[in-house]
Amino acid sequence: MNNDCGFAKENNWFRYRTGGFLIRDNKMLFVKSSIGDYYYMIGGGVHMGEASDKCIEREVLEETGLNTRVKHLAVVCENFFKGKGGVIAGLDCHTIEFYYYMTILDEDLSMCKQVTDDGEELVWVPIEDIPNSKIKPELIKENIDKIIDGSQTLHIIEERDR
């Protein structure tokens, strides 16, 4: 978390992060977790002094090699969960997450990397498979139709993995 907005204190961990909805050919891009059997949204920690929309554009480029632009803010999530695996194992976690609907500027998706800088697999999941896939936070799959519709920004407080 070098420059990321976040901290750990006693048994608590907090992070301010962004995520991006990248859709092409009725498929959405996800990261396959290396510590569990689930997918999560491409994104990362917002740096001190960085706007969240610029953060997600930077993160997507770093992790995928794709050039993107924010289209609109889709979801604001207050996420509370018990850390599992890695540096957050066993910690009480709290994240504030801004998820943006993105436009992919590159026409050729073969430019997209197959793995992130951390060695996790990038996977294009068909949109119709999302409701039945293992995705965290679960609010993504439960609200995928509203997210794609884009007529409103969703505010969700996610507490079921506490």
N, C-alpha and C positions, 0 to 999 in steps of 0.2 A: 504494500500500500504506500510506497514511497511518497508520492505527491498527492495521493488520493485523499478525499475528504472522508475521514473515518478515524476511529480510535477503538482501542480495547481498554477496558477498565474492570478489574477484578474478573468476574465470570461473564462479563457483557462485552459484546462486539457490535459496533455500529458502522454502517457504510452508506454513502450517498452514491448511487450508481445509475446508469442509463442502460436501456436496452432498445433494440431496433427490430421492427417488423419489416423484413425484406421478402417481398413476394414476387415471383416470376413464374409464368406458366402454371398457375394454380398450385404452386409449391412455396412453402415458407422455409427460410433458413434457420436452423437450430444448431446448437453445439451439443454433442453427445458427451455427457459427463464422464470423466475418467474415474470418479470415486463412487459412482452409483449408476443404477440402470434407469437413467432418465435423460431427457433433453432439457436444455434451458436456452434462454434468449441470448443471442450475440450481444455483447455490450461490455461495460466495465465501469470502474470507478471514476467519478468526476474528480479532476485535479483541482487543487486550491486555485481560485481565480478564474476557473474555466466555466463557461456557460454549458449547460447540459446538452443543448442541441449541437454545439461544436464538439463536445465530448463523444457523442455517439457517432458522428461522422468520422472522427479520428479513430475511435475504437474499431469501427467496421473496416476502415482502410487497413489498419494494422493487422487485424485478425483474419481478414478475408482477401485483401488485395483489391477489393472492389471500391470504386468511387461512388459515393451516394450523397444525397441531400435529404435533409429533413423535409417532410411534407407537412405533417402536423403532429401535435401531441395527442397520443391515443389513450394512455393510461397513466395515472399517478397511483402508485401502490405503496402503502405502508405495510411492510412485510415483517412479521414476527415469527421466528422459528428457532428450533434447537439445532445447533450446528452438528453436522455429521460429516466426518472425514476431513482430512487436511488440517490447516491451522485453526479452523473454527470448531473442530470436534468438541462436543460437550458444552460449548458456550451458548448463552442466551443471546440470540442475534436479532438485530433490528436494522432493517434497511429502508431507506426512502428511495424509490425507483421511479424514474420518468421513462416511460416507453414511448418511442416515436415511430410513427408510420413513415417509412422511408421510400424514396425513389432511387432505383439503381440507375446510374448514369451510363455504365458500361453496357454495350449491346451484347458482347460476347461473354457469357457466363463461364467459359473455360478459363477465364482469368482468375476465377475464384479459387483460392487455395483449398486443399482438401483437409488440412489440419491447421489448428490455431498455433500461435507461437508457443503455447503450453503443451502442444502435442495432442490436443483433443480434436476429435473428428468433427468436421462440418457436414451437416446432413440436410438435404432439401426434402422436407416432409410434405406429401400431398395434403392440401388443406382439408379434404374430406376425411383424412386419417387422424387429424389433430385431436378431435374430441375423444378418441379411443387410445391415444398415445400417452406414455408416461412423460408428462411435462411439468416442470416446476418453475415458478409457482403455478398451481393448478388453475388459478384464475385465468390464465392465458387460454387454456383449452375450453374452459367453461364459458368464456365470453368472446370466443373467436369471431362469431358472426357479428356482434356489436363492434368489435375492433375493426374488422374489415369494412363494415358499413361506414364508419368514420363520421357519423353525424353528430357525435358527442364525445367529449373526453370523459373517460370513466375514472372515478376515484374509488379505490377498493382498499379496504383494510383486511389483510390476510393474516389470520391467527391460528388456523387449524393445525399447523406443524410446530406449535410452541412446545 
